[in-house]
Amino acid sequence: MILAIVLTVVVPTVVAVVATIALGRREKVASEEYDSDSVSFVGGILGALFTVVLAFYIVFAWQTGDDIETTATAEGNALIDAYGQAEIVNIQPLISA
């Protein structure tokens, strides 16, 4: 889980900071001969892409949690059925109440 958080949050942040520093040292940027509209457009696109990737990650994590809940419910129901069947044939349960 911690690795997933690192890969989802920390790595893209580090990449963005390194790219910003690397691009900020170019001569064209240093001389301020750039179009601010195009720079803001690229920033908006990168922000939108990050948002989409984060949304997919959240949906996948949510689905995994739902699968875990479904499996736990099925196992719980199977345990209840096994306990009920043990009472029918008068087998002593392993767990004392």
C-alpha positions as CSV (number, residue, x, y, z in Angstrom):
1,M,0.0,0.0,0.0
2,I,2.8,2.4,0.9
3,L,4.5,1.6,-2.4
4,A,1.3,2.4,-4.3
5,I,1.1,5.8,-2.5
6,V,4.7,6.5,-3.3
7,L,4.3,5.6,-7.0
8,T,1.1,7.6,-7.3
9,V,1.9,10.8,-5.4
10,V,5.6,11.1,-4.7
11,V,7.1,10.0,-8.0
12,P,5.0,12.3,-10.2
13,T,5.7,15.2,-7.9
14,V,9.4,14.7,-8.1
15,V,9.2,14.3,-11.9
16,A,7.2,17.6,-12.1
17,V,9.7,19.5,-9.9
18,V,12.7,18.1,-11.8
19,A,11.1,19.0,-15.2
20,T,10.3,22.5,-14.0
21,I,13.8,23.1,-12.8
22,A,15.3,21.6,-16.1
23,L,13.0,23.7,-18.3
24,G,13.5,26.8,-16.2
25,R,17.2,26.8,-16.9
26,R,16.8,27.1,-20.7
27,E,18.0,30.3,-22.3
28,K,14.7,31.1,-23.8
29,V,12.9,30.9,-20.5
30,A,15.7,32.8,-18.7
31,S,15.4,35.6,-21.2
32,E,11.6,35.6,-20.8
33,E,11.0,35.2,-24.5
34,Y,8.1,32.8,-24.2
35,D,4.3,32.9,-24.7
36,S,2.6,32.7,-21.3
37,D,-0.6,31.4,-22.9
38,S,1.1,28.3,-24.3
39,V,2.8,27.7,-21.0
40,S,-0.5,27.9,-19.1
41,F,-2.1,25.6,-21.6
42,V,0.6,23.0,-21.2
43,G,0.2,23.3,-17.4
44,G,-3.5,22.8,-17.7
45,I,-3.1,19.7,-19.8
46,L,-0.6,18.2,-17.4
47,G,-2.9,19.0,-14.5
48,A,-5.9,17.4,-16.3
49,L,-3.8,14.2,-17.0
50,F,-2.7,13.9,-13.4
51,T,-6.4,14.3,-12.3
52,V,-7.5,11.5,-14.7
53,V,-4.7,9.2,-13.5
54,L,-5.6,9.9,-9.9
55,A,-9.3,9.3,-10.6
56,F,-8.5,5.9,-12.2
57,Y,-6.4,5.0,-9.2
58,I,-9.2,5.9,-6.8
59,V,-11.7,3.8,-8.8
60,F,-9.5,0.8,-8.9
61,A,-8.8,1.0,-5.1
62,W,-12.5,1.4,-4.5
63,Q,-13.3,-1.7,-6.6
64,T,-10.7,-3.7,-4.8
65,G,-12.2,-2.7,-1.4
66,D,-15.6,-3.8,-2.7
67,D,-14.2,-7.1,-3.8
68,I,-12.7,-7.7,-0.4
69,E,-16.1,-6.9,1.3
70,T,-17.9,-9.3,-1.0
71,T,-15.4,-12.1,-0.3
72,A,-15.6,-11.5,3.4
73,T,-19.4,-11.6,3.3
74,A,-19.4,-14.9,1.4
75,E,-16.9,-16.4,3.8
76,G,-19.1,-15.2,6.8
77,N,-22.2,-16.8,5.2
78,A,-20.3,-20.0,4.6
79,L,-19.2,-20.1,8.2
80,I,-22.8,-19.5,9.4
81,D,-24.0,-22.3,7.1
82,A,-21.4,-24.7,8.3
83,Y,-22.2,-24.0,12.0
84,G,-25.9,-24.5,11.2
85,Q,-25.2,-27.9,9.5
86,A,-23.0,-28.9,12.5
87,E,-26.0,-28.3,14.8
88,I,-28.3,-30.3,12.6
89,V,-26.2,-33.5,12.8
90,N,-25.3,-32.8,16.5
91,I,-21.6,-32.3,16.0
92,Q,-19.9,-30.2,18.7
93,P,-18.7,-27.0,17.2
94,L,-15.0,-26.1,17.6
95,I,-15.8,-22.7,19.0
96,S,-17.6,-22.6,22.3
97,A,-20.1,-19.9,22.8
